[in-house]
Amino acid sequence: MDYNILESATNKFQETEILGEGGFGCVYKAKLEDNLYVAVKKLTQNSIKEFETEVELLSQMQHLNIISLLGYCIHSETRLLVYELMHNGSLETQLHGPSRGSALTWHRRIKIALDAARGIEYLHEQCHPPVIHRDLKSSNILLDSNFNAKVKLYIKIILVLVFPLLMVCCV
């Protein structure tokens, strides 16, 4: 993806566009052409290895209940990852934020739990090698505009099962 397009789409990575911050950088809301909204993670400069590993692993994972990596950008020392944007934020925000769960009917809550379970099942049963999440919590379950749930992955929380009794951490 083109750096200039992503820079413009995030209003030059302005603070007002920040959706969240983590150990490896900030995530910004970006508006691309055709009113397509995405989330752009701008990685810190010391996270080149994490960038490479995340692109390699997440580009192989395709599941309805796992956040999709749409693309990436390398511009000089800057590394950007582009993900689908989840308009209703995290389950944690829905439950404990200003709305205090008012948008989450019991039917929606059951569906969110099932969606998250399907995503985890995919990681455990259909990925080769299997992946273990290590940090499943409400802040890592994101909700789209229709309250469909997707599990958020990032390299620090993924374990890949290499052999039945040996786990290797991908950091």
N, C-alpha and C positions, 0 to 999 in steps of 0.2 A: 504494500500500500504506500501511497505517496505521502511523505512527511508534511509537505506544504498543505495538502488537503486536510490531514489530521490536525495540524496546528491551527488552521483556520476554523475547523469544525469544533474545536474546543475553546475558541476565542483566545488563542495563544496560551492555552493551559492556565487560564485565569482561575483564581481561587473560588470564584462563584460557581464554577463548573465541577468542582470536586464532589464526587459521590462517596468517597471513602479513602482511607489511607491504611497502608500495611507496612510490613517490614521491608518490602522490596520497592515501594514507591506509592504514588497516588493514582487513583482511578478517576477519570474525568468523563462527564457526559459530553457526547459529541453529536452534532447534527450534520449528517452527510447529505449529498444530493437526494432529491426525491423524498425529503423529510424522513429519511431513515436515521433513527437514533441508535447509537452504539455506545459501548463503554470502552474507553481507551486507558490502558494501564501504562503509565510512564515509569519505567523502572529506574532505580538508582544506578549510578555508574558502576558500582561494585557488584552488580548482579548479572553479569554477562553469562556465567555458567547456568544460572537459574533460568535465564531467558531461553537459552538453547535447549535446555531440558524440557521446559514448559512447552515450547513450540513443537518439539519432537513428540512428546507424549500426548498432548491435547489435540494435536492435529490428527491423531489416529483414532481418537474417541468420538464416535458419532452415536448419540442416543438422545431421545426426546427429553429425558430428565437429567441431562448433564449440560451445563453451560457450554455453549459452542464458541470455539476460537474461530473468528471469522478471518483473521489475517494478522500480519505483523509488519513492522517497519524498522529498518536499521538506517539511521541517519547520523553519520559521524560517530560520536560516542553515545548517542541517544538510542534507546531501545523501547519500542512501543508494541504492545499487544492489543488487539482489537477483538472485543467480545460482543455478543448480542447483549442489548440492554434489557434489563428486567424492570419494567415500569413501576411495579408495585414494591420494589425494594426487597428487603429480607423479611423472612418470617418473624424474626426478632423485632424489627421495626413495626410490623403490623400488630404484633401482640403487645408490645411494651411502649410503643410510640404514642403520639397524641391521640390516635383513634382508639387505643386500648382494645384492639381486636374487634371493634364494632362491625367491620366489613367481613369478618370471618365467621360465617354461619357454621353450624356443626357439619353440614354437608361439605362445605369448602374445606374445613379442617381435616375431615377424613380423606378427601381427595388429595390434599397437600401431603398428608402422611403416606398415602399410597404412592404418589408420584416420587417422593423422596426414597421410599423403599425400592421402587423400580430402578431408580438411578443407582442406588447402592448395590442392588442385585446385579445390575449390568457390570459394575466395576469388579465385583467378586466372581461372577460366573461367566461373563462373556468376554472380558478383556484377556488378552494373552500377552504377557503374563498377567495374572490377576492383580488388582490394585486394591489396597486397603486405605480408606480415607483418613483415619487418625484424628479427625477433629470435627465430627459431625455434631452440629449444634444449630440452633435456629438462625444465627447470623450467617451461616453457610448454606442456607436454603433460600433461594431467591424466587420471586414470584413475578410472572409476566402480567400483562394487562388483563388477562382472563383468570388470574390466580392459579395458573399451572405452575407447579413447583419444579425447579431444577437445582441440582446440587452443584455448588461452586467448588472447584478444585484449584489448588495452587501447589506448587512443588513442595513447599515445606511440610505439607500435611499428607503427602502421598507416600505410601510404602508399596513397593512392588514385590510380589511374592515370586522369587526366582526359582526356588526349589520348595517342595512341600514343607520343609522344616527350616528354611533359611529366608529371612526377610532382609532386604537391602533398602536403606533409606535413600531416596533420590533428593539430595540437597547439593 
